[in-house]
Amino acid sequence: MPPHSKSDPTLAAKLADQVTADAIKAGIRPEEISEEVGSMLTTMLEVLDQRDTR
């Protein structure tokens, strides 16, 4: 993961888009992702925030 500042919304959006694109390539529908994690953007923001606290 690239260096980032805490809760970087631009990076989170970029990562969410990439994860979604990779999932689609793997045959996973965006609806399935939403059912499991809700908003991918929110999930990526949480991941970035957790990474800063470690």
Secondary structure, 3 states (H helix, E strand, C coil): CCCCCCCCHHHHHHHHHHHHHHHHHCCCCHHHHHHHHCCHHHHHHHHHHHHHCC
